[in-house]
Amino acid sequence: MRHQSIREVYKLFQLDQRARQLSPRTIEFYDWKLPQFFEWCESENVLTFTELTPTHIKTYLIYQSDNGLSDYTVRGSAMAIRAFCRFVVREDLSTVNPFDGVRMPREPERVLPAFSQSDVQKLLRAARNHRDRALVMVLLDTGMRAAEAISLVGADVNIDAGEIIIRKGKGNRGRLVYLGAKSQKQLMLYFIRRGKPEAREPVFRTEDKSKGRISRSRFFKIFKELGRRAGVTPCTPHRFRRTFAITMARNGVNIHMIAKLMGHKDITVLKRYLDITQEDLRDAHRQASPTDNLL
């Protein structure tokens, strides 16, 4: 272990993730978070796992926070580092787990508000091509996760029926989601413009000639840039998911049906999406004002 660099140990960690058949989304999460941490470690001259201490980990998390990264991002980094440290100890590569001396950052309570009708219209106007308009409408109309949209292939989409198969959602749970007429039309326009994807080709592709799959980092950047141009921030794939849930609920869809459409096992997580807003309370009072109804 003394002669193995932290990146060499990371290669063993990567093999372990694949051998355990973790979901591509989980593997991608670690492959995104951990190299950033290792790069920082190297800048601090921490080259092996045995040199890593709780102080290093705490300093890195503070460094991320001080550089303007969100509480969600910092907590995600901590989760990835904790998993890596646990692996090293579990595999008897070290007897000391440096994360044992680190307190996990608290899960943020902040919930993003749903997009307003005006927000959605601004985003569609700011979209520079048919792909980005299709992304806005499909995410808004289905509530699918970013990883689910990225992994879609041609065989998953029945454009005529307005149906999309999510073959591997979170926890490897598959489901069927649906498109309204306007989303169908926009997706069809995108296919006409770029060519309908073959069965195994990605649905949402890069804008260059390669027609390759969009990476996770690029996917999030598309929405960040779109929000900046539209003047609608923050603009994230997850905010579309929350907007889907709230809009469906406001239009009278049963919460259990919404959970099924979103790929949740039950309604526990979904309840976080459906916090009653001040606007909801105002509308409810307008409709049921005691004085307006009694006097």
N, C-alpha and C positions, 0 to 999 in steps of 0.2 A: 504493500500500500504506500510505503514511503516514497517509492520511485514512480508512482503513477500520478500523472497530473490530474487535476480536477476534471479536465475535459475527457481524459481517458476513462475515468470512472463514469462519466456521463454517457459514454458510448455503451457501457454495460447496462446502465439505466434504460437507455433507449431500446436495447435488445429485450430487456425484461418487459417493457411496456408492450412490445409487439408479441412476445411469447404469451403474454396473458390475454391477448386479443382485446385490448382496450379499444374503445371507439376511436375512429380517426380524429374526431373533434378533441378528445382528451389528449391524444398523442400530440396533436398540433398545438394544443395549449402549452404543454411542457416544452415543446420544441421552439415555441415563441418566447416563453418567459425565462427559461433557465440560461440560454446563451447570453442574454442581456446581463444576468447576474454574474456569470463567469467572466464576462468582459470587464465588469466593474472590479471583480476580485483581482484580475490580472493587473489592473491599473493600481491596485493597492498592494501588489506583490504577494498576493495570496494565490499560490500556484497548485497546492495540493490540498486534499480534503482535511488532512491532519492539521493543517495550518488555520483552518476555518474556525472561528470562535463565535459565540453568541453576539459579541460586540460588533463583529463584522456584519452579521446579518441585520442587526438593529440599525447600524449606520447606513447600510444600503437602503433599508426601508425609509429611513428619515431622508436620505438623499433623493429618493423618488418623490416623496411628499414635498420636499423643499423645491423641487423642480416643476411643481405644478401638476403632477399626475394625480388623478382622482383617487378617492378612498377605495373605490372598487379595484382600480389598477394595482394599488399598493397591496391590498388584501390578496389579490390574485397572485402577485409575486410571492407573497409569504406562503401561500398554499403550495405553490410549485416547489419552493425551496424546502418546505417541510417534508413533502413527499420524497424528494431526492435524498434528504438526510436520513429519513426512515429506511429507505432502500439500502443505503450504504451500511447501516447498522444491522439490518435484517440479513444481509448477505455476508455478515462477519468480515466486512472490509474495514470496519472500525468498531471499537468498543464504546466510543463516545459520540453522542448525538448533539451537535452544537445547537440544534433548534430547541433542545430541552430547556435552554435558558432564555428562550424568546417567547413573549406573550403574543399570541395571534391577534392582529388588529381586529377590532370589532367590525361586524358586518354593518355597512352604512344603512341608515334607515330611509334615506332620501329615495323617493319614487318620482320618476320623470312624469310630467303632465302629458296627457294625450295631445296629439296635434289637433289644432282647430281646423275647421273647413277652409279658412283663409290660409293657414299654414300649408295644407295639402295643395291648394291651388298655386301658391307661390313656388312650391317645390317642383310641381309639374312644369310650370313656366320656365324655371331655371334649368331644367334637365336639358342637356345638350344633344342628346341622341335618343333613338327609340329604345335602346337597351336600358338607359337610366329611367326613362318614363315607365317602361315595363316593370323594372325593379320596384319603383315606388308603388305602382298599382298592385302588383302581385303580393308584396309584403303586407300592404295595407288590407288587401282583400282576403288573405289567408292566415295572417298571424304567424307565419312560419319563422323559424329561427334563422339566423345568418348562416350557420353551418348547413342547415337543410337546403337553403336556397343555393349555396355554393355547390353542393353535391348533386343537384338535380341534373339528370341527363335526358336526352330526347325521349327515351322509352317511358319516362315518368309522366309525360304530359299528354293528355288527351284534349287537344285544343277545341275540338268540335263539341265535346261533352262538357267542357269547362271543368275538368277534373285534373288534379295533380296527385300523384302517389308520393308520399314521403316514405321511402323504403326503410330508412334507418334514422329515426328521430332520437331524442335523448333517451338513454337507456335501451337503445336498439328497438324502440317501439315504433312500428310503422303505422301509418294512417292515411286516409284519403281527405284531401281538402278541395275546396271548390272556388271557382272564379265567377264573378258576375259578368254581365254582358260587356261592360266597358273595359274590364281587365282582359277578357278574352280578345276583344278588338285590338287593344294595345299590344298584347303578346303576339297576336297574329301579324300586326304591322312590323314588329321587331323581327319575326321569322322571315317575312317577305324581304325586309331590308338586308338581313345578314344571312339568310338561308336557314331553312328548318334543320335543326340538329339531327344527326343520325342517332340511332338507338343509344349508343354509348358515348356520344359527344355531350359536353356540358351545355346546358341551356343558356346560362349567362356566361358569355365569353369575353375575353379581352378584345379591345377595339383594334388590335393590329391584325395582320394577315394570318397569324398563327391560329387564331380561333381557339386559343387555349383556355383552360379553366382559370377563373379569377382567384388569386390567392386571398387568404383571410385578411391580411393586412391591407391589400389593395381594395378589397370589398368595403372595409370600414372607411378607407380614405375616400372612396367614391361618395359616400353619404356625408362625410365631413365637408368635402368640397362643395357638394350640392347645397348643403345647409348654409354654408358661407355665402354662396352666390345668391341664394334666395332670401337671406336675412332671417333664417329660421334655425336657431341653435338652442340646445344641442340637437343635431340630427344624427341619430344612430339607428341601426336596424332594430334594436330592442324597443325603441320608442314607437316604431310602427306596430310592433307586437302588442304593446300596451294599448295603443289607439284602437287596434282591432278588437281587443277584449272589451274596452269601455264602450265602443260604438255598438257592438253586438248587444251588450247588456242594456244600453239605453234604448235600443230598438226592440226590447222585450224578449230576447233569446234567453232560454233557461241556462243558468250558470253551469249545470252539468254538461249540457251540449257544447257550451263554449270550451269547457275543459277538454272534452273529447277532440274538438277541432284543433285545439292548441297542443295536443299531445301530452296533457297532464294526466297522471294516474288518478288524481282526485282533485278536489276544489281547494285544498289547503293553500297551495302556492298561488292559485288564481286569485284568491281573495286580496292579495297584495296589489294586483293590477286594478282592482275594482274599488279602491278607496273612494268614498263619496266626496266629491269636490264641492267647493262653495257654489259653483254654477249649478250643480245638481240640486243643492239645497234651495237655491233661489227659485229654480224652475218648479220644484215640488211645492214651495210655498205659494207661488203664483197660481198654481192649478188648484190648490186646496186651502187657500186663505180662509180661515173661519169667518172673518167679518164679511169678506166678499161673498161667501156662500150663505151666510145666515142673515145678513142685513139687506 
